[in-house]
Amino acid sequence: MKAWYCLAQCYVPSFLDQGGANIEGQFVQIGTNPFEDASSIAAMKRYLTAGGPQSEVGLEAYSAGLLFETAAKQVVQTDGKNGLTRAALLGKVAAINDFNAGGILGTTQVGNRVPNGCFVVMKVQDGKFVRAEPAAKNQLNCGDQNLITMAAIALRAAAGVHAGASITLDKRLPVAAGLGGGSADAAAALRLLTSMWDIDPEHAQAVAPKLGSDVPACLLSLPMRGEGAGDQLTPVDLSDISGMPVLLVNPRVQLPTADVFARWDGEDRGALTDWREGRNDLEQAAIALAPQVEAVLAWLGTRPGANFVRMSGSGATCFAMFDSEQARDAAANSVPREWWRLPTFLR
């Protein structure tokens, strides 16, 4: 899948003027409703009437001004004009929820300090920007998004940069497979953009836990023991199994993590110590939703040379570690045709 988005810098008249016929049909992603909708968005109309430039950067700055204006009015309403101090103002800003800058932005929970991730995709058509997705006026796409896009938007906001990126994602893992593929994609994007935009790596570390519980560990890309929500990480020495052959098998069944957790009985069966004695408390919940998981585990457990078999994450992918590369390859070659497989090694 190829995804190209410029964010701030492409959604300006000069992009159209300079690009000419070379950019005809190009898609551009923006994080606000477009200027083309200004006639039906009073706040945006006021911005343009006041001489605001037709750029997403200017519109975002204006939106920030509206946020502080909203907070200031709340302070004055509760504490009077004399109560309008810096501390009081920032306190109100942090408590504002459901803010959308009068329809310019998607609804944002400001106190969470995480961008809403809403977007509109514009298309260059006949030398103009036109809506591509969503097609309806005054609408932003605020549904589930690719974590790479969310990571880029969050990192850009945290670091205060206005650069963009051209990113190609070569997706080789099954979707909703319990492998943390989306989290790994997000972490890879954070590392790439940190280098590309030449920003402090601490911004990526701060953004990672807000994108998903697995993202901090994926960002480090080292053996870790995760506790809490997954963001309390402790390095683990697994050098004794580094390079061990492993086989991943998925019955081609998608298992959304939320569904598996909803089916989990919620019982805490104690802390995990030695990884070889570890278990996966989500296994029975996953099997209840996708009985094929049990079949994969049973099949892997009978493969010659397999020394450790478990379900990965929330499923439905399962894995087996092998005594030798030859034993793993023999198992890989005999995986039922209807199942997905990936023979690989532990780092």
DALINCOR-V45453 format. One record per pair of residues at least 6 apart in sequence whose ideal C-beta (glycine too) atoms are under 8 Angstrom apart, sorted by the first residue. I is the first residue (numbers start at 1). J is the second residue. D is the distance in whole Angstrom. If there is no record, write none. Layout:
BEGIN
I,J,D  I,J,D
END
This chain:
BEGIN
1,168,8  1,169,5  1,170,8  1,171,6  2,168,5  2,169,8  3,146,7  3,148,7  3,149,7  3,167,6  3,168,8  3,169,6  4,27,7  4,166,5  4,167,7  5,27,8  5,28,7  5,29,4  5,149,7  5,152,8  5,164,6  5,165,8  6,15,8  6,28,6  6,29,7  6,164,4  7,29,6  7,30,7  7,31,7  7,56,7  7,152,8  7,153,8  7,156,7  7,162,8  7,164,4  8,55,7  8,56,5  8,57,5  8,60,8  8,162,5  8,164,7  9,15,8  9,162,7  9,163,7  9,164,6  10,28,5  10,164,7  11,28,6  11,30,5  11,34,8  11,55,7  11,56,5  11,122,7  11,129,7  12,53,8  12,54,6  12,55,5  12,56,8  13,54,6  15,23,7  15,28,8  16,23,7  16,124,7  16,127,6  16,128,7  16,129,7  19,26,7  19,124,7  20,127,8  23,124,5  24,124,6  24,125,7  24,126,8  24,127,8  25,123,7  25,124,6  25,125,7  26,123,7  26,124,5  27,121,5  27,122,7  27,123,5  27,124,8  27,132,6  28,121,7  28,122,5  28,123,8  28,124,7  28,129,7  29,119,5  29,120,7  29,121,5  29,122,8  29,149,8  30,56,5  30,119,7  30,120,5  30,121,8  30,122,6  31,56,7  31,60,7  31,105,7  31,106,8  31,115,7  31,118,7  31,119,6  31,120,8  31,153,7  32,56,6  32,59,5  32,60,7  32,63,7  32,104,5  32,105,6  32,120,7  32,140,8  33,41,6  33,44,7  33,103,6  33,104,6  33,105,8  33,120,6  33,138,6  33,139,8  33,140,6  34,120,6  34,122,6  34,129,6  34,131,7  35,44,7  35,48,7  35,54,5  35,59,8  36,129,6  36,130,7  36,131,7  37,44,7  37,137,5  37,138,6  38,44,4  38,45,5  38,48,6  39,45,7  40,137,6  40,138,6  41,102,7  41,103,5  41,104,6  41,138,6  42,102,6  42,103,8  43,66,7  43,101,6  43,102,3  43,103,6  43,104,6  44,59,7  44,102,8  44,103,7  44,104,5  47,58,8  47,59,7  47,62,5  47,104,8  48,54,7  52,58,5  52,59,7  52,62,6  57,162,6  59,104,6  62,101,8  62,104,8  63,101,4  63,104,5  63,105,6  66,101,5  66,102,6  66,104,8  67,93,6  67,96,7  67,99,6  67,101,7  67,110,7  68,89,7  68,93,7  70,96,6  70,99,7  71,89,5  71,90,8  71,92,4  71,93,4  71,96,6  72,84,6  72,89,6  72,92,8  74,92,5  74,96,8  75,83,6  75,84,5  75,88,5  75,89,6  75,92,5  76,83,7  76,84,6  79,88,6  93,110,6  94,110,7  94,111,5  95,110,8  95,111,6  96,110,5  96,111,7  97,109,5  97,110,7  97,111,7  98,107,5  98,108,8  98,109,7  99,105,7  99,107,7  99,108,5  99,109,8  99,110,5  100,106,6  100,107,5  100,108,7  103,138,6  105,116,7  105,118,7  105,140,8  106,116,5  106,117,8  106,118,3  106,119,8  106,140,4  106,142,5  107,116,6  107,118,8  107,142,7  108,115,7  108,116,4  109,116,8  112,210,8  113,210,8  114,154,6  114,210,5  115,153,5  115,154,6  115,157,5  116,142,6  117,142,7  117,145,6  117,149,7  117,150,5  117,153,6  117,154,8  118,140,4  118,141,6  118,142,4  119,140,6  119,141,6  119,145,8  119,149,7  119,153,8  120,131,7  120,133,7  120,134,7  120,139,8  120,140,6  120,141,7  121,131,8  121,132,5  121,133,4  121,141,8  122,129,5  122,130,7  122,131,6  122,132,6  123,129,7  123,130,6  123,131,8  123,132,4  124,130,8  131,137,7  133,141,6  134,140,7  134,141,6  146,169,8  146,182,8  146,185,8  147,182,4  147,183,7  147,185,6  147,186,4  147,189,8  147,211,6  147,212,7  147,215,8  148,167,6  148,169,6  148,185,5  148,186,6  148,188,8  148,189,4  150,186,7  150,211,6  151,185,8  151,186,4  151,187,8  151,189,4  151,190,5  151,193,8  151,207,7  151,211,6  151,215,8  152,165,6  152,167,7  152,189,6  152,193,6  154,207,5  154,210,7  154,211,7  155,189,8  155,190,6  155,193,6  155,194,7  155,197,8  155,199,8  155,203,6  155,204,6  155,207,5  156,162,7  156,163,7  156,193,8  156,197,8  158,203,5  158,206,6  158,207,5  159,197,7  159,199,4  159,200,7  159,203,4  161,197,5  161,199,6  163,196,8  163,197,5  165,192,8  165,193,6  165,196,6  167,189,7  167,192,8  169,185,6  171,181,8  171,185,8  172,342,8  173,179,5  173,181,4  173,342,8  174,181,8  174,250,5  174,252,7  174,254,7  174,317,7  174,340,6  175,181,7  175,254,6  176,254,4  176,255,6  176,256,5  176,257,7  177,250,5  177,254,7  177,255,7  177,312,8  177,315,8  177,316,6  177,317,4  178,255,6  178,257,8  178,286,8  178,311,7  178,312,5  178,313,3  178,314,5  178,315,5  178,316,6  178,317,5  179,248,7  179,312,6  179,313,6  179,317,5  180,214,4  180,218,6  180,313,6  182,212,7  183,211,7  183,212,5  183,213,8  183,214,4  183,215,5  183,218,5  184,214,8  184,218,5  186,208,8  186,211,5  186,212,7  186,215,5  186,218,7  187,208,7  187,215,5  187,218,4  187,219,4  187,221,7  188,218,8  190,204,4  190,207,7  190,208,6  190,215,8  190,219,6  191,204,7  191,219,7  193,199,8  193,204,8  194,200,8  194,201,5  194,203,7  194,204,5  204,219,6  205,216,7  205,219,7  208,215,4  208,216,5  208,218,8  208,219,5  208,231,8  209,215,7  209,216,5  209,229,7  209,230,8  209,231,4  213,226,8  213,229,5  213,230,3  213,231,7  214,230,6  216,226,8  216,230,7  216,231,5  216,233,6  217,224,5  217,226,6  217,230,7  217,233,6  220,233,7  222,235,6  223,235,7  223,236,5  223,237,7  223,238,4  223,347,8  224,233,4  224,234,7  224,235,6  224,236,6  225,233,7  225,234,5  225,235,8  225,236,5  226,232,7  226,233,6  227,233,8  227,234,7  238,275,8  238,346,8  241,321,7  241,346,6  242,346,6  242,347,6  243,345,6  243,346,6  243,347,8  244,321,5  244,322,7  244,345,7  244,346,5  245,321,7  245,322,4  245,324,7  245,325,5  245,327,7  245,328,4  245,329,8  245,343,7  245,344,8  245,345,6  246,319,6  246,320,7  246,321,5  246,322,7  246,328,7  246,343,8  246,344,6  246,345,6  246,346,6  247,300,7  247,303,8  247,319,7  247,320,5  247,322,7  247,328,5  247,331,6  247,332,5  247,335,8  247,341,7  247,342,7  247,343,5  247,344,8  248,312,7  248,317,6  248,318,8  248,319,5  248,341,7  248,342,4  248,343,8  248,344,7  249,296,5  249,299,8  249,300,6  249,317,7  249,318,6  249,319,7  249,320,8  249,335,6  249,339,6  249,340,7  249,341,5  250,296,8  250,316,6  250,317,4  250,318,8  250,339,6  250,340,4  250,341,8  251,290,7  251,292,4  251,293,7  251,295,7  251,296,5  251,316,6  251,338,7  251,339,5  251,340,8  252,338,7  252,339,6  252,340,6  253,290,5  253,292,5  253,293,8  253,316,5  254,316,7  255,286,6  255,289,6  255,290,6  255,293,8  255,314,6  255,315,5  255,316,5  257,313,7  257,314,5  259,289,6  260,282,5  260,285,5  260,286,5  260,289,6  260,314,4  260,315,6  261,282,7  261,285,7  261,314,7  263,285,4  263,286,8  263,288,6  263,289,6  264,281,7  264,282,6  264,285,4  265,284,8  265,285,7  267,281,8  269,279,7  269,281,6  272,278,5  272,279,7  276,308,7  278,310,7  279,310,8  280,310,6  280,311,5  282,311,7  282,313,8  282,314,5  282,315,7  283,293,7  283,297,8  283,310,8  283,311,5  283,315,7  286,293,5  286,311,6  286,314,6  286,315,4  286,316,6  287,293,5  287,294,5  287,315,8  290,315,7  290,316,5  292,316,7  293,311,6  293,315,5  293,316,5  293,318,7  296,316,7  296,318,5  296,339,7  297,309,6  297,310,8  297,311,6  297,318,5  299,336,8  300,306,6  300,309,5  300,318,6  300,319,8  300,320,4  300,331,7  301,309,5  301,320,8  303,320,6  303,322,8  303,327,7  303,330,8  303,331,4  303,334,8  304,327,6  304,330,7  304,331,8  305,322,5  305,323,5  305,324,6  305,326,8  305,327,3  305,328,7  305,330,8  305,331,7  306,320,4  306,321,7  306,322,6  306,327,7  306,331,7  307,320,8  307,321,6  307,322,7  307,323,6  308,320,7  308,321,4  309,318,7  309,319,7  309,320,5  309,321,8  310,318,7  310,319,6  311,317,7  311,318,5  312,318,6  312,319,5  320,328,8  320,331,7  321,346,7  322,328,4  322,331,7  328,343,6  329,343,6  332,341,6  332,343,4  335,341,4
END
